[in-house]
Amino acid sequence: MGPCQGRVCGPATEFLLGWTPDSVRPPIFPARLQSLGTVPNIEPAQYEAMRGNQ
């Protein structure tokens, strides 16, 4: 299931295919805003290597 946890495609599949959700699926674990907003401290060469541009 994607990051929206079925909130976008859920109503569409229910309407188009007649599927109904079994239950609400909360995220496995919540993410802290600090971890989402933290920029990693890496060198530009490491960043390019992670992106595969070398």
RAWO-V987221 format. One record per backbone hydrogen bond with DSSP energy under -0.5 kcal/mol. NH is the residue of the N-H (numbers start at 1). CO is the residue of the C=O. Records with the same first field share a line. If there is no record, write none. Layout:
BEGIN
NH: CO + CO
END
This chain:
BEGIN
5: 2
7: 4
10: 6
12: 8
13: 9
14: 10
15: 11
16: 12
17: 13
18: 13 + 14
19: 13
26: 24
36: 32
37: 33
38: 34
40: 38
42: 40
47: 43
48: 44
49: 45
50: 46
51: 47
52: 48
53: 48
END
